[in-house]
Amino acid sequence: MSKTGIIYGINGPVIYLKGDCGFKISEMVYVGPEKLVGEVIGLKKGMTTVQVFEETTGLKPGETVVGTDDAISVLLGPGIIHNIFDGIQRPLGEIAKQSGKYISRGVSVESLDTEKKWDVHITIKEGDIVGPGTIIAETQETVSIVHKSMVPPNISEATVIKAAKDGSYNILEPIVTLELPDGSTKELALAQKWPIRIPRPTHHRFPASTPLVTGQRILDTLFPIAKGGTAAVPGGFGTGKTMTQHQIAKWSDADIIIYIGCGERGNEMTQVLEDFSKLIDPKSGNLMMDRTTLIANTSNMPVAAREASIYTGVTLAEYYRDMGYDVAIMADSTSRWAEALRELSGRLEEMPAEEGFPAYLASKLSAFYERAGMMQNLNGTEGSVSIIGAVSPQGGDFSEPVTQNTKRFVRCFWGLDKSLAYARHFPAIHWLTSYSEYLEDLTPWYRANVSPKFVSDRNQIMAILNQESSLMEIVKLIGSDVLPDDQKLTLEIARVIRLGFLQQNAFHKEDTCVPMKKQFGMMEIILYLYEKARALVNRGMPVSVLKEDNIFERIISIKYDVPNNNLELFKQYKEDIDTFYNKVLEKNG
């Protein structure tokens, strides 16, 4: 007999049950006659508190709440990739078939297709000893991804007493039978369940050593993120947070992308769905969706499900990490998630902290970002989860609690700037407010895989941009004419860096995603131009004379003119700079 409770009070998504119902904390429950999904979040003597993940309109006191004896879990198995879920892993495609364009309350659909037959290759045989994370079967989930079904982490060493033959199975059919140390048996299928609020266990965590290459110059060169790293993308309205995340999702070298639209506008999520369904993955030539899962929890969906969507996304990511894949999560936006926490906290009458957010905001954020990392899994494979969280501070104010607390727990901060966005400089990441703490960890990788000079070139570029910033203060006051020529040159080269290197065109086929070698080549050319122009200025040539030649404009357009697959052209540019140098000397020498 399942445990039941009677509704005593309702306050938005929070309901109260009187008496001791026998429920456990974090237990999943079904509320009312429509069986709305809820979770037990508070137990006091004589009072149980439940948050409901759906609209509670029409519920009334006296209705029944039924326990499930299970935590809020996700079903992990083939069929996750190339799918679109809501915040509690209900596939939106299936819901649409049942209830049309809008999600009707209490709609009950299977998280994954339980009827579909998959071609399964069994990787173990009778008599094998298996442990937590051992791969028992492989399935070609999409053209790009091989799905590896594993022994659940909570099963210790066991012996295989029965293994099915290769063939077609659905995700719930038993394919392997294990004998546990205590003599009991357990059947395993392709799918397994896991509670969303508990991180999946790993063997150990590796330090950051490999960058997540995104193809975006300002990120890869100036402020890199490591595989298994964490980054925040804060910015006010219209600064391009979602666009930046789209670019990373499209072009980064992660094996799998999990995009969580958490409390964002419905039209933005629609754009993601439309864009991703058309895109071709540059690495494999297959559809982008063949390595992507979308979790859409838009602003008009219930608040409590928004709070759960983040955990659903990160649990799916950990599952694929356990198979040995590199997974990147785009959480857009963690501010909307924090607002959901604030609303629920207010309903629960908890003492508010700064700006009304709950006092546990920091610990919730840290628990989420801590689930990132490059790990050695229980089965000996290596995989990573990288988390990139967008933050939407009201009015672009970075001093508000969500941005400040996120800053404490991430090692990479890509601050978006309103003035850059309005000037159509995209990505609008400001080079003075942004930082990356991974640079030192990744230096050996850059030296080995790109060039020994890469990091020193990057530091030189940053130094020029910093110089420009301090010179602009003077220029604003008294104009640029009074500056000496070497400082005028610094401003000119900084302009070349800003327009030719940092600004990137997402709609240009050569510029939307740039390989590391080309990024390094561009830096080399810009710095070579700086070196040669500085030699001329030191010889007494005014900057106005140097600007008569169109060499600066030509270097700005390198990003378009040098194809990503023909980097030999950089030599030509070097020769052109030498020609320019000699020409100016002849003319004015």
N, C-alpha and C positions, 0 to 999 in steps of 0.2 A: 504493500500500500504506500503510495507516495505521500510525502508530507504536504500539508496544506496550511494556509493562513488566511485570515479574513481581513480585507482592507478596512482600515480605521480612519485614515486621513489621506488626502491627496493634495500635493503642492507642486503643480506643473509636472516635470518628469520624475519627481520624488514622491513615493508613496510610503505610508506607515502602516505596519501591521501590529495589532495589539496581541499580547500574550506570547508565550514561548512556542514558536512554530517548529523548532528543531532544525531550522536552516543553518547552513555554514556560511561563514564570510566568503564573499566572491562566488557564491553558488549562483548558477543560472536558474531563473524561475520563469514560469509562464503566468502572466497577469490577466485576470478577467476572462470573460467568455470568448474574447477574440484571440486569446493566448498571445498577448504582446510579450516580447522578449524583455526580460529585466535581469538585474544583477543585485545580489545582496551586498550593501556597502556599509551597513552599521547594525550592530547587535548590542542592545542594552537589555537589562533585566525587564522583561515585560514589554519590550518594543523592538521591532525589526524594521530597518530602513532599506528600501529597494529603489534603485534608479532604473527607470524604464527607457529602453532605447527607441521607443516609438512615441507618437503623439498620444497623450493620455485623455484627450477630449472625450467625454461620454462615460468615462469610468465613474463608478460611484461606490461609496462605502458599503460594505457588506458583501462585495464580490470576492471571489476566491482567487488565491494565488497558489500555484502548484509548484513544488520543488522538483529538480531534475537529478539531484545528487552529483552534479557535474559542474565544473567551473566553465566560464565563457571560453570556449575553445574554437580553434579553426581546424578544418579537415585538410590534411596535407597529403596530396597525392597528384597524379597526372591530371592535367586539365586546369591548373592554376594559371600557367602562362597563356597569353592571348585571351585573357578573360577580363571582365570588368565587374568588380564587386562593390557593394555598399560597405559601410563602416563595420558591419558584423558578418562579413563574408557571405552575403546573399548575392548571387549573380544577377546583375541588372537585366541581362537579356531574358532570363527565365521569368523574372518578375514582370517584365513588359508583356510577355505572352499571356500572363495570368491577369494582370490588372491594368494594362494600358500604359499611358505615358507617365502617370504618377504612381508612386508606391502606395498601395492600399494597406491599411493597418492590419497587423496580424498575418500578413502574407507569409506563407510557409513554403519555402523551396529548398531543395537540396543544395548545399554549397557547391558541390561538384557533380558532374553528370555520373550517376551511379549505373546507368544502363549501358553506356558506351563501352564497347570492347576495345582493349588496347593490345597491340602485338607485344608480348612480353618475353624477354630473354632472362631465364633464371640463372643467377650467377653462383649459386651454391648447390651442394649435393648432400645426400644423406650421410650422416656421420660427421659432418663438419662442425667444428666448435665456433660459435659466433658470439659476439659481444655487442655492447651498445654502439650503434652507428654502422655496424657491418652492412655492406651493400648486399641485398638479397635478390634484387631483380633490376633490370634496365628496360626502359621504355622510351621509344622515340616520341617525346611529347610534342615538339614542333620540329620543323626542319633544322632549326638552329640548336635546340636543347635536347640532350639525352637526360631523361628523368631517372634518378637512381633511388629506388625504394630501399629504405634502411630499417634495421632493427631499432625500435624506439629506445631513446636514451635511458629509460627507467628499467630496462631489462638487463640484468647482469649476464655473466657467461652462461650459455645454454648450448645444448646439442641438437642438431637438426635430425629429426626422426622421419620426416616426410618432406619431400620437395616436389612440386608439380613440374611437369615437362614444359618446355617452351610452347607458347600458343597464345590464344586470345582469351583475355580475362577482363572482367570489369574491376573497378577499384576496391570493391568490398569482398570479392571472392577470396577465400583462403588459398594461398599459394605455397606456404611453408608452415610446417608444424614443428614447434620447438619443445624440447623437454628441459624444464628448469631444474636447478640444483635440488629443489625440495621434492622432485618427482612429479610435479604437476606439468600439464602441457599447455601450450599457448599457440593459437593459430595467428599467423600474420598475413595481412593482405597488402595490396599495393599502397593503400592509404593508411594514415595514422592520425590520431587527434593530439592536439597540444594546447594547453591553456595559454591565452595570449599575454597574460601579465607576468608569466615566469620565463626568464631568458633560457634558451636551450643550452645545455651544458657543453663545454668544450674541454680539450685537454690543457692547452695553455695559449696565452696571448703573445704574439710576436711584436717587437718594436716596429715602428713605421720604417720602411726601407724602399718601397716602390711607389712612384707617383700614380695617381689616377689621371691619365692623360685625357684631357677634355677637347683638345683641338682649339681652345680659346686662348689667345696669346697672353692676355693679361693674367689669366689664371695659371697656365702651365709655366710661364716664365717668371712672373713677378710673385704670385701668391699661390704656390702649388698646394694641392691636397694629396695626402698619401692614400693608397688603397687601405681601407680599414680606418680612414680618418673621419673627422667631423668638421663641418663648415656651416657657418651661418651666412645667409644672404639677407641683410636687413635693408629696408628702403621704404620710403613713403609711397603713396598712391601714384601710379604711372611711371615709376622709375625703372621698371623692367625686371622685377623679381621672377615673375612667371616665365618671361622670355628667356632669362638667363638659365633657369632650371630646364626649360625645354631644350636649349642648346646642349646642356650637359647630358641630359637624358638621351638626346639623339646621337651625340658624337663621342661620348666618353668610352674608354676601352673596358668598361665593366661588361661581364658576360650577360648579366640580367639587370633590368631596370624595374624598380617598383615605384610607381608614381602615386602619391597619396594626395588627392585634392581634398584638403581638410577645411571645410567651411568656406571654400572659395565660390565665386559666382558661377552659376550654371553655364553661362555662355563661355567662360574660360575653360571649363572642363570639356564642353562640346568641341572647342577648338583643339584641345589636346587629343580628343578621340579622333577627330577628322584628320589632323596632321599625322598622327602616328599610324593611322590605318593606310596612308598613302606612301609613307616613307620607306625607302630601301636602306637597309643596314649596309654601310660602306665596307664593313669587314667581311661579311659573309655573302652579300648580294641577295639575301633573303629579306622578307618584310621585317620592318622594325618591330611590329607587334609580336613576331615570333620569339622575341626575348623580353617582352614587356608585360607587366600586369598593372592594371589601373584600379585604384580604390577611389571611387567617387563618392564624396560625402559633402554635397554642396550646401550652401548657406540656408537653403529652404528645407533641408532635412533635419530631423530631430537632433537637439543639442547633445544629448547623452551619447548618441551613436558617433558623434564627432570625436568625443573624448576617447572612444574605443578604437576608432579607425587607425590612429597612430600605432597602437599596439598590434592590431591585426597586420598592418604592413610590415612591421619590424619582425614579427614572428614568421611570416612568409619568407622574408629575406634570410633569416637565420636557418630556415629549413634548406634553402638552396645553398647557403654557405656550407652546411654540413655535407653536401654532395661534393664540395670542392670548387664551387663557382665563386667568382668575384661579383658581389651584388652591390648596386648603388640605389639608395632610397632618396627620393625627392619628396620632402614633406612640405607641402604648400597649403596653408601656412601654419606654423606653430603658434602664431599669435591667436588665430581663430580657435585653436585647441585650448590655449590658455584662457580665452574668453569663455569657452564651454565650462572649464574648471571653475571659473569665477561665478558663472551663473548657478552651477550646481551647489557651489559652496554657499552662495547667498541663500539658496532654497533650504539648505541644511542648517541655516542660521549660525554658521561658524564665524568666528571673529575674523574680520578682514584685515589684511596687511596693506602694504602700499598700493594705492590706486584701486582698492577693492579686491585685488587678487588674493587668493588664499595664502596662508603662511607657508604651505607646503609646495608652492609653485617651484621653488628652486630644487627641492629634492625630486619632484616629478620630472623636471627637465633633465636633471643629471642622470636619473635612472634610465631615461629614454636614450640620451646620447651615449651613455656607457655601454649600450648594447652594440655599438659599432666596434670594429677592431679586425685586425688580421689574425686569424686563429689557426692553431692546429686542432683539427676536429678529433672526435673520439675514435674515428676509424683511421686516423693517421694522415688523411688528406689535409690540404691547406686551402682555406677560403677566407673571404673577407666580406664585411658589411661596411660600406661607407655611407654616412648619413649627411645629407645636405638639406638643412632646414631653412625655409624662407621665414623672415620675421617681418610683420607689417606694423611698425610703430605708428601710432596716430600722429598725423602731421609731420612725419619724418623725424620725430624726436627720439634720438638714440639713448636718451637718459631714462626712458621708461622701463619698468621692471622686467618685461619679457626679454628685451634686447640685452639689458645689463646682466640678467641671470644667465642668458644663453652664452654671453661672452665668457662667463666664468668656466663653462664646460666644453667649449669648442676651441680647437687650436688654429682655426682658420676663419678669418673674418673678412667677408667681401662687402664692404660698405657701399651701397648705391647712393648716388648723389643726384638730387633733383635738378640742379643747374646743368649737369652734364646731359641728363635725359632730355631736358628742354632744348638743349643745343644740338639735339640729335646725335650725341656721341654715345654709341652703344658698343659693347656693354657699358652701362653707366657706372662702373665700379671705380670709385675714386682711389687713386694710388697713394694718397696721403693718409686717408682714414683706414685703409685696409691693411691687413698683415697676415702672415702665415708663419706659424712656429715650426712647420715641417721642413723648412728650407735646409736647415743644418742636417737633419736626418736623411734627406734625399740627395745631398751633395755627392756622395760616392756613386749613386746611380747615374746622376747627370754626367759625372766625369767618365764613367765607364761606357755609357750608352749614347751620349750625345757628343760632348767634347770636354776636354779638361779645362777649356777656357769659359765654359758656359756660365758658371756661377759668378766669375769675376766680371764678365760682360753684363750680366744681370745687375750686379751691384753698381756698376758704372752708370747704367741706364737710370737706376733709382736715384743715384747721386745727382745726375743732370736734372731730373724732375724735381728733386728737392731744392736745388739751386734756383730753378725757374720760379718755384713758389715764393722764395724769399725776394727774388728780384721783382716779381709782379707787384709786391707791396710798394716798392719804390716807384715802379712805372705808374701805378694808380695815382700816386701823389704828384709826381712831377713830369710824367711822360717818358718815353723810351729814348728820346733824342740825346738826353744828357748822359746816358750810360756809355762807358768805354766800349770799344769794339769787341773785346773778348767776352764781355757780358751780353752784348747784342747777339753774338754768335751762340752763346749758351741758350738764349731764348729761341733762336731760330732752330737749333738742333732739337730742343725740347718740343717745338711745334711739329718737327718731322716725326719724333717719337710718338707724340699724341695722335697725330692724324694717320701716320703710316704704319704704326705698330700696335698701339693700344686700341684704336678704333677698329671695329671689325664688322663686316657686312654679312649678316646672316642669310641674305638672299642671293649672294654671289657664289657660284659653284666652287671657285678657287679659294674664296675667303671664309666660307662658313665654317670650315674645319681645316686647321693647318697642322701638318706633322711637325714634330719636334725639330727635325733637321732644318726645315725651312725657317722655323722661328729663330733658330740659332744663326742661320745664314743672314736673315734680315737684321738681327742685332749687329752682326759683324760688319755689314755694309754701312749701317748708320754710324757706327763708331769709327769706321775707317774714314767716312766723310768728315766726321768731327775732327779726327786727327789731322787730316790734310788741310781742312779749312782753318784749323787753329795755327798750323804752321804758316799759312799765308797771312793770318792776322798778326802773328808775331813778327812777320817781316814788314809790317806796317800797312798792309792792305786793308782798306775799310770794308765793312760787311756789305755796304751798299754795292760795292764793285762785285763781290762774290755773288750777290743775288741777281746780278744782271744775267747770269747764266741760269738756265732752268733746272740745274742739277738737283736742287732741293725738292722740286716738285716731282722730278723723275723718281727720286728715291722713295717719296711718299707713295707713288703708285706701284711700287714693287709688288705689293700684296696682291694686286690684280694681274700684273704683267708677267710674273714668274709662276708658271704652272707648278702645282705641288709635285708633279712627277718629273720635272725637268730642272733640277737645282743647279745644273751646270751653267745656267744663264747668269748666276751670281758673279762668275769670273768676268763676264762682259761689263757688269756694273763697276767692278773694281777698276777695270781698264778705263772706263768712262770717267771715273773720279780722278784717275792719274792724268788723263787728257785734260780735264778741267783745270787741274792744278798747274800743269805746264802752260796751258793757254793763258791763265791769269798772270802767271809769272812773266811770260813773254810780253804780254800787253802792257803790264804795269811795272815791270821789273826795272 
